[in-house]
Every structure is written in structure tokens, then in C-alpha cells.
């Protein structure tokens, strides 16, 4: 017998923990043969600052600030564009 451990990260403003756990349990129960054992649990959450979220979003989900449309253009680049 082997065990396989997975990590799931869900991002959002709010989340019903019990609903999320039920969705995961149901997916596992319906997707694998009878007798497959599983355990789903809630570990915790983290609240990010705006900058921290942009970094975490890029690292965890691969969505950069440029791709999300919320990148900051530095003042120096703006000044160079105006004077050029």
C-alpha cells in the first residue's frame, strides 16, 4: 500500500471551508475505486498585502502582474516617455 499527499491552494476573497472540503471529498470518492482511503482537512489561511498577493499569485498560480493588468509603471519610465 502507498499513500500520496497533495497540496491544494484556493485563492479568493472568502471561502466556505466546509463546502470546499465537501467538494474535494466528493471528487475523490467518485473518482477512485471503493475502498480507497482519503483524508481532507483544512490547514489554515493567509492574508496578503497588495504587494505580497502579487508575488504569491505569480509564484503559486503563474499569473504575473503584467498578465493580470495590475503592474505598476515606475515614475522614472513615465518621465523618460514624456521627455523623449
DAWO-V727580 format. One line per field, one symbol per residue. ss: DSSP state (A for helix, B for strand, O for the rest). psi: psi as a letter, one per 30 degrees, with the letter a starting at -180 (. if undefined). burial: I if it has 24 or more other C-alpha atoms within 12 Angstrom, else O. A space follows every 50 residues. Layout:
ss = ???
psi = ???
burial = ???
//
This chain:
ss = OOOOOOOOOOOOOOOOAAAAAAAAAAAAAAAOOOOOOOOOOOOOOOOOOA AAAAAAAAAAAOOOAAAAOOOOOOAAAAAAAAAO
psi = klkkklkkkkklelkjeeeeeeeeeeeeeffllkfkklkklkealkklle eeeeeeeeeefgjleeefggkkkleeeeeeeef.
burial = OOOOOOOOOOOOOOOOOOOOOOOIOOOOOOOOOOOOOOOOOOOOOOOOOO OOOIOOIOOOOOOOOOOOOOOOOOOOOOOOOOOO
//
